[in-house]
C-alpha cells in the first residue's frame, strides 16, 4: 500500500539544519509522523500534527531531545503542546520537509523567520542592528517579536519538564510568568532571548522548591516590591540588596543573598 511520500527540499536552509544533526533527525521524525490527511486516527491528531516524545527510539538522550525540540520551536519549524497522550508537534512549514498534505495551503512554503540558521537569514540578522537612513537604530533580532512569539508554549513545556506537573497548575504558572515578563518590560529589564527566559524559570523554581513555596506568589512578591529577582515569601524588603538592572544584558546575572536567589 502506498502511504505517500515526503519531499526533502534542497537549499541553504536544509544544509544549515544538517549542521545540527539532532534537530535534523527530530524534524525528520516529525515530518514522517505528521498527519498528511484528515482521516480518522485514534490519537485525534489534526493535519500536520505528530505524536513525539519517544526520543530513545531515534537514538537521542532526554537532554539532547529537549535541546533539539527547543531549537526547532525557537527557529519556527514547529510548535508543541503537551497532552495526556504525550507531546504533539505541529509542522509549520515545508521549507525543508514537504509532507504533501491534503491541504497544501496549510503549510507556509517559505523559510522560518525566528532565528532559522540559514545563510540568507544570518546575513539579514547581522544587518538588523545597523541604523536606518533616519539615524534611528533598528530593532535587534533578539527583540520582543522573536523572543515572545512562542513564549507561552515554551514556558509551559519547561515548567512541566522541571516539575512533572501538567493541567491547570502549568496553565496558571504560564499565565503568571507572562505577567512577570510584561512587568519586566515596564521596568526596562525585558528578556533578550528564550534562553534567558528559561534560565529565569529555573531560578524561580529553585527558590520555590528550596523554601517549599508556590512559585506564583513569589513572582507576585517580586512585582509588588519592584524587584527583578526571586526571594522566599515574606522576605523583609529592607534586607534585600537589589542589584542594578542591566538593561537587555545578554548574559543572565545571579546574586546570592543568604535568603534568596536572583537573576537579572
N, C-alpha and C positions, 0 to 999 in steps of 0.2 A: 504494500500500500504506500502511496506517495503522500507524505505528510508536509510537503512543501520544502522550500529552500531558504537559506539565509545568505544574503549577499554581503561580502566583505569589500568595502569600498577602498580603492587605492587613493592615497593622498597624504598630505602633510599631517593631518590630524591622526590618521591611523599609525603613521610612522612614529609620531611623538608618543602616542599611548603605548606602543610596543616597548618603549624605553621604561615603562612601568609595568613589568610582567604580571604582577599580582592584580593590578587594575584591569589589564587587558584580559586576563583569564576570567576574572569575575564578570566583566561586562559581556564576554562571550557566552558565559553560562546564562546570564540574564536574558540575552538575546535568544539563545537556544530554547529556553523555557518559556519565554514570553508568549502570551496568547495572541495568535495571529487571526483568530476568528472569534465570533461571539457565540460559539456553540456551547452547550451545557458542559459544565465541569464541576466536580464535587467541591473544589475549593472556592467556587463562586468568584473566580478571577475575572477581571474585565479585560478588554482589549489592551494588549501591550503590558500586562502585568505578569509577574513571575514570582513564585514562592521560592525564597532562598533561605540561607542560614546553615545549611549542611556543609560548612566550609571544609571539613575533613575529606569529603568525597571528591574535592577538586585539589587536594594536596596543600591546603592552606592551614596555618595555625589560627587560633581565635584572634590573636593580636594582628596578624597580617590581614586577615579577613576584615576586621573592623577598620583598620587603616585604609585598606583599598576601598571599602564601602564609603567612608567619609570623603575620600578624594573624589570618587565618582559623583557623589552628591554635590560637593563643592564646585566641581567643574561643569555641572549642569547636564550630565549624561542621564541621570536617573533621579527619581525621588523615592523615598521609602516610607512605609508606615508599618507599625507593629500591631499584630492581631494575636488572638489566642491560638492561631494555627502556625504562627511564625512571622518572619519579616517578609513583606511583599514589596518588591521593587517594581517601579513603573519606568519603562524605557521612554525617554523624552524625545529623542530624535534619531535620525538614520544617517548621521554623518560618518559613522564607522560601520555599524551593522544595520542592514536593512532587513527586517524580518518579513517583508512582503505581506503586511497585514491587509485584512479585507478593506479597511478604510484607509487608503493611502494618505488622505488629507490629515489624518490624526497625528502623523509624525511630521515634525518640522524638519525638512530636508536641508538643514544648514548646521554649521558647527555651533557648539555651545558658546556662550559668551561669558560664563562665570569662571574665568581663570583657566579655561581649557589650555593645555600645554601644546598648542600648535605654533609653528614658526610665525605664521601671519599674525596670530593673536599676540604673541610676545612682542612683535615689533610695534603693534598698536599700543600695548600696555606701556611700553617703555617711553612712549611719547605723551602719555596722559598727564604727567606731572609738569610738562612744559607749559609756559604761559601762552595764552592766545594772543591774537593781534591787538586786543584791547589792554593787554598787560595784566589781565586777571588770571590767576592761577586756576587751571582746570582741575576737576576732581580726580583724585588718585583712584587707581583700580581697587584700592582697599577701602574705598568709601562705603557709605551705608547701603547703596544699591546692591553691591556684590555680597557684602557681609550678611545682610539681613534677609535676602531674598528667600533662602531656605532655612532660616534660623529656627522657626518653631519645631520643625521635624528633627533638626539636628539636636536641639535641646532635649526633646523627649527621648530620642534614641539613646543619648548619652546618659540621661538620668536612669533609664531602665537598665542599661548595661552596668551602671555603677551600683544600683540598689536592688535590681531584680524585681522592682515594684512597677506594675502597669495599672491601667484603668484610670479611675478618677483622680488618684493620687498623682500620677505622672502628668495628667492634664492640668491639675491645679499648680503643680510645680512649674510647668511650662508657661502658664499664664502669669504666674508670679515673677518668673525670671525675665519675661518680656517687659514687664513693668519696670523692673530694675534696670534693664538695658535702656529703656526710654529715659529713666531717671538719670542715668549716667550721661546721656546726651545733653540733658539740661544743665549739667554742671561742667560741661566741656571735658568729659572724660570718657567719651564714647569708645566702643570697641573698634579695633582696626582690622581684625581678621577673625576667622572662625576658630583658629587655634587658641586665641586669647579668650574667646567666649568659653570654650570647653575647659581651659585651664582654670578659669574663674569658677565654673561649676564644681570642679574638683575641690578647690579650696573651700567653697561653701559647704559641700557635703562632708568634707573632713572636719570642719568646725562643728557641724551639726552632730556627726557621729561621735566625735570626741566628747561632747557635752551631753549626749543623749537628748538632743533637742530637735524640734521641727525646723527645717531649713527656711520655710516660708516666713515665719515670724522673725527669723534672723535677718532676712532680706528687708523686711518692713522696718526693723530697728535701724538698719544701716541707712535707709532712706529718710527716716524720721530725724536722725541726727546729722545728716549731711555728710556721711562718710562714703568711702568707696569700698573699703574692705569689710570683712565679716568678723564679728565678735560674738562671744556667747551672750545669750539673752540676759538683760538686766545688768549689763556692764555699766559701771559709773562712767559717764562721758568724760569727766574730769581726769580720769586715769588713762585715757586713750590718747596716745601721741599719733595723730593722723599725719602720714607722710604727704608731702606736697604733691599735688596732682601734676603729672607729666602728660600734657595733652597729646593724645594719639601716639604715645610711646609704643613702638612696635614690639618691645620686649616686656613681657609681664614682670612686675617687680613685687617682691614679697617683703612684708615686715613681720616681725615675730615678737610681739609683746608677750609677756608671760601668760596672759589670759586670752590671747586672741591670735588669729591668723588672717592675713590680708593680702589682696592683690590689687595692683593699680591698673 
